[in-house]
Amino acid sequence: MNAVLHKLSDLRGQIKTCDVKTAGTLPRTMYGLVTETLDPLLPCVYVVECLPGLCVAMNNLLRALGSFGRHPRNANMIEDARRDMLRMLDIFSDEVNLLSFAIDAAVCG
């Protein structure tokens, strides 16, 4: 779990500082985090429900930065997209932490 928290922290840092040149690494980093977090044997509906919101927020951030076009949006729109992405990542992180606590409690008894 510490590795996942470290990756979440790294992704947050990347989101805060990315520009159009470095934004292309964000989807790969997020995909790696999600695949490491999801357990196919014990899927958690609350974690899975975060995925569409994460995808939309990532798409909006990449669009705002100009990754899908030639022109980035204005600074306010970029900051709004960053804030939304960070908020969705926080929600995802909270659900992953709750799942971890639930698993620990079930194992301990």
C-alpha atoms as a printed R data frame, in Angstrom:
    type eleno elety resid chain resno       x       y       z
1   ATOM     1    CA   MET     A     1   0.000   0.000   0.000
2   ATOM     2    CA   ASN     A     2   2.904   2.362   0.657
3   ATOM     3    CA   ALA     A     3   3.963   2.006  -2.973
4   ATOM     4    CA   VAL     A     4   0.476   3.048  -4.116
5   ATOM     5    CA   LEU     A     5   0.503   6.069  -1.807
6   ATOM     6    CA   HIS     A     6   3.935   7.030  -3.139
7   ATOM     7    CA   LYS     A     7   2.671   6.751  -6.732
8   ATOM     8    CA   LEU     A     8  -0.383   8.853  -5.860
9   ATOM     9    CA   SER     A     9   1.904  11.503  -4.434
10  ATOM    10    CA   ASP     A    10   4.094  11.406  -7.542
11  ATOM    11    CA   LEU     A    11   1.060  11.714  -9.811
12  ATOM    12    CA   ARG     A    12  -0.211  14.691  -7.814
13  ATOM    13    CA   GLY     A    13   3.140  16.392  -8.281
14  ATOM    14    CA   GLN     A    14   3.090  15.697 -12.007
15  ATOM    15    CA   ILE     A    15  -0.422  17.115 -12.328
16  ATOM    16    CA   LYS     A    16   0.544  20.283 -10.470
17  ATOM    17    CA   THR     A    17   3.563  20.971 -12.678
18  ATOM    18    CA   CYS     A    18   2.818  19.482 -16.096
19  ATOM    19    CA   ASP     A    19   2.674  21.450 -19.287
20  ATOM    20    CA   VAL     A    20   1.740  20.453 -22.828
21  ATOM    21    CA   LYS     A    21   5.152  18.795 -23.347
22  ATOM    22    CA   THR     A    22   4.999  16.620 -20.237
23  ATOM    23    CA   ALA     A    23   1.239  16.019 -20.034
24  ATOM    24    CA   GLY     A    24   1.508  12.961 -22.271
25  ATOM    25    CA   THR     A    25   2.998  10.960 -19.414
26  ATOM    26    CA   LEU     A    26  -0.011  11.503 -17.138
27  ATOM    27    CA   PRO     A    27  -2.356   8.886 -18.668
28  ATOM    28    CA   ARG     A    28   0.337   6.189 -18.518
29  ATOM    29    CA   THR     A    29   1.150   7.047 -14.912
30  ATOM    30    CA   MET     A    30  -2.521   7.041 -13.935
31  ATOM    31    CA   TYR     A    31  -3.132   3.755 -15.756
32  ATOM    32    CA   GLY     A    32  -0.236   2.137 -13.883
33  ATOM    33    CA   LEU     A    33  -1.601   3.393 -10.578
34  ATOM    34    CA   VAL     A    34  -5.131   2.181 -11.291
35  ATOM    35    CA   THR     A    35  -4.042  -1.269 -12.465
36  ATOM    36    CA   GLU     A    36  -1.856  -1.685  -9.405
37  ATOM    37    CA   THR     A    37  -4.679  -0.597  -7.122
38  ATOM    38    CA   LEU     A    38  -7.516  -2.709  -8.506
39  ATOM    39    CA   ASP     A    39  -7.599  -6.266  -7.286
40  ATOM    40    CA   PRO     A    40  -9.378  -8.583  -9.739
41  ATOM    41    CA   LEU     A    41 -10.162 -11.012  -6.921
42  ATOM    42    CA   LEU     A    42 -11.637  -8.358  -4.647
43  ATOM    43    CA   PRO     A    43 -13.082  -5.527  -6.730
44  ATOM    44    CA   CYS     A    44 -14.333  -2.584  -4.721
45  ATOM    45    CA   VAL     A    45 -17.340  -0.854  -6.235
46  ATOM    46    CA   TYR     A    46 -16.405   2.459  -4.611
47  ATOM    47    CA   VAL     A    47 -12.945   2.453  -6.169
48  ATOM    48    CA   VAL     A    48 -14.313   1.334  -9.548
49  ATOM    49    CA   GLU     A    49 -16.928   4.124  -9.460
50  ATOM    50    CA   CYS     A    50 -14.094   6.672  -9.317
51  ATOM    51    CA   LEU     A    51 -12.702   5.598 -12.697
52  ATOM    52    CA   PRO     A    52 -15.114   7.480 -15.011
53  ATOM    53    CA   GLY     A    53 -14.555  10.699 -13.060
54  ATOM    54    CA   LEU     A    54 -10.786  10.242 -13.224
55  ATOM    55    CA   CYS     A    55 -10.946   9.682 -16.978
56  ATOM    56    CA   VAL     A    56 -13.102  12.756 -17.593
57  ATOM    57    CA   ALA     A    57 -10.901  14.926 -15.375
58  ATOM    58    CA   MET     A    58  -7.754  13.673 -17.130
59  ATOM    59    CA   ASN     A    59  -9.293  14.323 -20.543
60  ATOM    60    CA   ASN     A    60 -10.309  17.847 -19.514
61  ATOM    61    CA   LEU     A    61  -6.825  18.600 -18.189
62  ATOM    62    CA   LEU     A    62  -5.142  17.343 -21.351
63  ATOM    63    CA   ARG     A    63  -7.543  19.367 -23.500
64  ATOM    64    CA   ALA     A    64  -6.996  22.500 -21.415
65  ATOM    65    CA   LEU     A    65  -3.234  22.137 -21.760
66  ATOM    66    CA   GLY     A    66  -3.604  21.811 -25.520
67  ATOM    67    CA   SER     A    67  -2.481  18.185 -25.770
68  ATOM    68    CA   PHE     A    68  -5.222  17.318 -28.281
69  ATOM    69    CA   GLY     A    69  -4.938  20.505 -30.278
70  ATOM    70    CA   ARG     A    70  -2.510  23.209 -31.067
71  ATOM    71    CA   HIS     A    71  -3.793  25.858 -28.714
72  ATOM    72    CA   PRO     A    72  -3.928  25.620 -24.945
73  ATOM    73    CA   ARG     A    73  -6.782  27.255 -23.139
74  ATOM    74    CA   ASN     A    74  -6.348  30.281 -20.906
75  ATOM    75    CA   ALA     A    75  -4.573  29.985 -17.549
76  ATOM    76    CA   ASN     A    76  -7.809  30.014 -15.527
77  ATOM    77    CA   MET     A    77  -9.237  27.080 -17.473
78  ATOM    78    CA   ILE     A    78  -5.997  25.151 -17.046
79  ATOM    79    CA   GLU     A    79  -5.983  25.756 -13.298
80  ATOM    80    CA   ASP     A    80  -9.659  24.725 -13.047
81  ATOM    81    CA   ALA     A    81  -8.858  21.502 -14.920
82  ATOM    82    CA   ARG     A    82  -5.860  20.837 -12.640
83  ATOM    83    CA   ARG     A    83  -7.995  21.432  -9.571
84  ATOM    84    CA   ASP     A    84 -10.707  19.061 -10.845
85  ATOM    85    CA   MET     A    85  -8.122  16.385 -11.635
86  ATOM    86    CA   LEU     A    86  -6.550  16.705  -8.194
87  ATOM    87    CA   ARG     A    87  -9.987  16.539  -6.571
88  ATOM    88    CA   MET     A    88 -10.851  13.341  -8.442
89  ATOM    89    CA   LEU     A    89  -7.460  11.881  -7.555
90  ATOM    90    CA   ASP     A    90  -8.109  12.713  -3.887
91  ATOM    91    CA   ILE     A    91 -11.483  10.958  -4.032
92  ATOM    92    CA   PHE     A    92  -9.836   7.917  -5.629
93  ATOM    93    CA   SER     A    93  -7.090   7.979  -2.990
94  ATOM    94    CA   ASP     A    94  -9.655   8.159  -0.164
95  ATOM    95    CA   GLU     A    95 -11.520   5.153  -1.531
96  ATOM    96    CA   VAL     A    96  -8.289   3.175  -1.917
97  ATOM    97    CA   ASN     A    97  -7.340   4.006   1.680
98  ATOM    98    CA   LEU     A    98 -10.771   2.981   2.963
99  ATOM    99    CA   LEU     A    99 -10.508  -0.285   1.052
100 ATOM   100    CA   SER     A   100  -7.079  -0.907   2.550
101 ATOM   101    CA   PHE     A   101  -8.407  -0.285   6.071
102 ATOM   102    CA   ALA     A   102 -11.365  -2.593   5.437
103 ATOM   103    CA   ILE     A   103  -9.073  -5.372   4.213
104 ATOM   104    CA   ASP     A   104  -6.750  -4.918   7.184
105 ATOM   105    CA   ALA     A   105  -9.694  -5.007   9.597
106 ATOM   106    CA   ALA     A   106 -11.057  -8.157   7.987
107 ATOM   107    CA   VAL     A   107  -7.683  -9.893   8.158
108 ATOM   108    CA   CYS     A   108  -7.048  -8.857  11.762
109 ATOM   109    CA   GLY     A   109 -10.377  -9.778  12.743
